Structures are given as C-alpha cells and as structure tokens.
Amino acid sequence: MIVTIDGPAGAGKSSISRRLADSLGFSFLDTGAMYRVIALQGLRAKVDWADEQQLVKLARSAKIRLADSMVELDGEDVSQEIRTQRVTEVTRYAANNVGVREELVRMQREFASGQDIVTEGRDQGTLVFPNAQCKIFLTASPEERARRRVHDLASRGESVPFEDVLQQQTKRDHEDSQREVGPLLKAEDAIEVLTDGMSEAEVLEKLIEIVGRCQNA
C-alpha cells in the first residue's frame, strides 16, 4: 500500500509522515530530503544556478540513501546539513529543474516498488504515485507554518527572524504552485487535514484513522 502525504512547506509533513510510517510498520520516503541533497551538491560544486544541466548531471551521479532518519549522499551522512537555511534557500533550483525532477521521480518509484510506504512531498499523489490507495493533503495556515519553521531552525542552532521565514515561505509557496512539472497541488481524491491548533499526537491519530479507512475501502 502507498500512502502519499503532500502539502506546502512547513506543514510538518516530514516528522508526522515518519511517525505514521513507524506506527503502520511501513517504509518512509522523504522526497523533500532528496531535493535538498541535490541543492547541497550544487552549493558544494559552486554551480551556476542558471545552468540547469549542471544540476541534472549532479542528480544523475548522486548516490542517495534514505535509512530511518538518516540521509546519505555518496556514503556521507548529510541529514543535518540539508536542513540548514542556506540549503533551504536554494532548494527551489533543484525542485524547479525538470531534469532533476525526472531523475528523482524515477528513484522514488524505484524505492517504492513492492513496498508498503508512506511518502511525503509536493507531488506524490498527483505526479509520482497517481494510483496510490491513500492520499492525504496536510496543511496549516502560513503563520503557523512559519512559526514551526522558526522553532525547527532554533532547535538546530539557527536564529532566523519570523518575518524573514514567512516571506521566504510565501515566495516558495508561489513557486511551488507555479512549477511547470510536479507543482504543489491537492489531488482530487486526497483528504485534506488542516493542522492548526492540533498537537502532533492528534495529527498522527487523525492520519492513522484516515489510512484505516483507505485500507477498508
């Protein structure tokens, strides 16, 4: 069974999707981490962000491994580095790159083959796994998402003003929704969950209930 969880930046998809997968005994696929890995590669290689083919070449040569909460690039643990603000600021270049997206979508489908998985991202229920048995669209208000991002960065030792995070998030929301390939969209058959005012435990309980309904459908 494939469970897709899509939604905008800062909706808390990664953490809750991982917990949902653990609760269900499913594998977990963090697709956002994959785009962050390519962005990190670009930073390290000092690519010209306007030259899309440079990033495509990096994506094709990348050996990405996702295991539990660890993300590896060519055997190196980059789990923490890909979550820094400097990587967040350039991840859009990977996400908006058609060639990069095609390569990562191929990897994602390969990863999911023959497995029960929870997969999260922007386009999982629309582009990557359109025939998934259970689709969820997880969202929250812009202010709530920005507050969560500020808290997350602070826990990693980064201090970023709320207004800066909100402004960057608004820009990213626009770019994600206008993307030529794999835009942020709610699949027609996805169940929307607005998480404002909900604890993580309450969100998890709600998602488990939804998956149960999908399994019994």
C-alpha positions, 0 to 999 in steps of 0.5 A, a space after each residue: 500500500 502507498 500512502 502519499 502525504 503532500 502539502 506546502 512547506 512547513 506543514 510538518 509533513 516530514 516528522 508526522 509522515 515518519 511517525 505514521 510510517 513507524 506506527 503502520 510498520 511501513 517504509 518512509 520516503 522523504 522526497 523533500 530530503 532528496 531535493 535538498 541533497 541535490 541543492 547541497 551538491 550544487 552549493 558544494 560544486 559552486 554551480 551556476 544556478 542558471 545552468 540547469 544541466 549542471 544540476 541534472 548531471 549532479 542528480 544523475 551521479 548522486 548516490 542517495 540513501 534514505 535509512 530511518 532518519 538518516 540521509 546519505 549522499 555518496 556514503 556521507 551522512 548529510 541529514 543535518 546539513 540539508 536542513 540548514 537555511 542556506 540549503 533551504 534557500 536554494 532548494 527551489 533550483 533543484 525542485 524547479 529543474 525538470 531534469 532533476 525532477 525526472 531523475 528523482 521521480 524515477 528513484 522514488 518509484 524505484 524505492 517504492 516498488 513492492 513496498 508498503 510506504 508512506 511518502 511525503 512531498 509536493 507531488 506524490 499523489 498527483 505526479 509520482 504515485 497517481 494510483 496510490 490507495 491513500 492520499 492525504 493533503 496536510 496543511 496549516 495556515 502560513 503563520 503557523 507554518 512559519 512559526 514551526 519553521 522558526 522553532 525547527 531552525 532554533 532547535 538546530 542552532 539557527 536564529 532566523 527572524 519570523 518575518 524573514 521565514 514567512 516571506 521566504 515561505 510565501 515566495 516558495 509557496 508561489 513557486 511551488 504552485 507555479 512549477 511547470 512539472 510536479 507543482 504543489 497541488 491537492 489531488 482530487 481524491 486526497 483528504 485534506 487535514 488542516 493542522 492548526 491548533 492540533 498537537 502532533 499526537 492528534 495529527 498522527 491519530 487523525 492520519 492513522 484513522 484516515 489510512 484505516 479507512 483507505 485500507 477498508 475501502 
